[in-house]
Amino acid sequence: MMICFFWLVVATIAVQVPNILGIQSQSNGETLTVLGALKITLLTLPVTIVATTGYTMFYGRGVEFFSYPAMSVYAKLGALVVAIILLFSLLQSKTVNWVEVCGLLICILGFLVSINSELIIERIG
């Protein structure tokens, strides 16, 4: 089961590389054009292949343990965690949006409940 989450982490981080390059081109005072986006796409094609492989492995192996909707929520949670980490580290944002942080904590709580659902059901029932 843990290998599924390894692939999710790899895919989630890899998929952010083109996004960060697009954001950085905007922050340099340039307007991102379709041609610029295509250049970023071609430049990051190997990373995109890694991301696609990671998501394919996550969903392909995760179906043994979780429902598709649960895996979709896990992927969204992973993306949210990585986005917040990137916001503070790479993008150097000092602004804290407490609504997003509270949403993240609620998602993490839901994730933990979902992962431990069988154990919780055993102890309650």
C-alpha positions as CSV (number, residue, x, y, z in Angstrom):
1,M,0.0,0.0,0.0
2,M,2.8,2.4,0.8
3,I,4.3,2.1,-2.7
4,C,1.1,3.6,-4.0
5,F,1.7,6.7,-1.9
6,F,5.3,6.8,-3.0
7,W,4.1,7.0,-6.6
8,L,1.6,9.7,-5.7
9,V,4.3,11.8,-4.1
10,V,6.6,11.4,-7.2
11,A,3.8,12.2,-9.6
12,T,2.5,15.2,-7.6
13,I,6.0,16.8,-7.3
14,A,6.8,16.1,-11.0
15,V,3.6,17.6,-12.3
16,Q,4.4,20.9,-10.5
17,V,7.6,21.5,-12.5
18,P,5.9,22.9,-15.6
19,N,3.6,24.9,-13.3
20,I,6.4,26.5,-11.4
21,L,8.2,27.4,-14.7
22,G,5.0,29.0,-16.0
23,I,4.7,31.0,-12.7
24,Q,8.3,32.1,-12.8
25,S,8.0,33.4,-16.4
26,Q,5.0,35.5,-15.2
27,S,6.9,36.8,-12.2
28,N,9.8,37.9,-14.4
29,G,7.4,40.5,-15.9
30,E,6.7,38.5,-19.0
31,T,3.3,37.6,-20.2
32,L,3.1,33.9,-20.7
33,T,2.1,33.2,-24.3
34,V,1.0,30.0,-25.9
35,L,4.4,29.7,-27.5
36,G,6.1,30.2,-24.1
37,A,3.8,27.5,-22.6
38,L,4.7,25.2,-25.5
39,K,8.4,25.8,-24.9
40,I,7.9,24.9,-21.2
41,T,6.0,21.8,-22.2
42,L,8.7,20.6,-24.6
43,L,11.4,21.4,-22.0
44,T,9.6,19.5,-19.2
45,L,8.4,16.5,-21.3
46,P,10.6,14.0,-19.5
47,V,9.3,15.2,-16.2
48,T,5.7,15.0,-17.5
49,I,6.3,11.4,-18.5
50,V,7.5,10.7,-14.9
51,A,4.4,12.4,-13.5
52,T,2.1,10.4,-15.8
53,T,3.9,7.1,-14.9
54,G,3.5,8.0,-11.2
55,Y,-0.2,8.7,-11.4
56,T,-0.7,5.5,-13.5
57,M,1.1,3.5,-10.9
58,F,-0.7,5.1,-8.0
59,Y,-4.2,4.5,-9.5
60,G,-3.3,1.1,-11.0
61,R,-1.9,-0.3,-7.7
62,G,-4.1,1.7,-5.4
63,V,-7.3,0.1,-6.8
64,E,-6.3,-3.0,-4.8
65,F,-6.7,-1.0,-1.5
66,F,-9.0,2.0,-2.2
67,S,-12.0,3.1,-4.2
68,Y,-11.4,5.4,-7.1
69,P,-13.1,8.4,-5.4
70,A,-10.9,7.9,-2.3
71,M,-7.8,7.8,-4.5
72,S,-8.9,11.0,-6.3
73,V,-9.3,12.7,-2.9
74,Y,-5.8,11.5,-1.9
75,A,-4.4,12.9,-5.1
76,K,-6.0,16.3,-4.4
77,L,-4.7,16.3,-0.9
78,G,-1.2,15.5,-2.2
79,A,-1.5,18.4,-4.7
80,L,-2.7,20.8,-1.9
81,V,0.2,19.8,0.4
82,V,2.8,20.3,-2.4
83,A,1.2,23.6,-3.4
84,I,1.4,25.0,0.1
85,I,5.0,23.8,0.5
86,L,5.9,25.4,-2.9
87,L,4.1,28.6,-1.9
88,F,6.3,29.1,1.1
89,S,9.6,27.7,-0.1
90,L,10.0,28.2,-3.9
91,L,7.6,31.1,-4.4
92,Q,8.7,32.8,-1.1
93,S,5.2,33.9,-0.1
94,K,4.9,35.2,3.4
95,T,1.1,35.5,3.3
96,V,-0.8,32.8,5.2
97,N,-4.3,32.1,4.0
98,W,-5.8,30.4,7.1
99,V,-8.7,29.1,5.2
100,E,-6.4,27.1,3.0
101,V,-4.5,25.8,6.0
102,C,-7.7,24.8,7.8
103,G,-8.9,23.1,4.6
104,L,-5.6,21.2,4.5
105,L,-5.9,20.1,8.1
106,I,-9.5,18.9,7.4
107,C,-8.2,17.0,4.4
108,I,-5.4,15.4,6.3
109,L,-7.9,14.4,9.1
110,G,-10.2,12.9,6.4
111,F,-7.2,11.1,4.8
112,L,-6.2,9.5,8.2
113,V,-9.8,8.4,8.9
114,S,-10.1,6.9,5.4
115,I,-6.8,5.1,5.6
116,N,-7.7,3.7,9.1
117,S,-11.4,3.1,8.3
118,E,-11.2,-0.7,8.7
119,L,-9.5,-0.4,12.1
120,I,-12.1,2.3,13.1
121,I,-15.0,0.1,12.1
122,E,-13.5,-2.9,13.9
123,R,-13.2,-0.9,17.2
124,I,-16.6,0.7,17.0
125,G,-18.5,-2.3,15.8
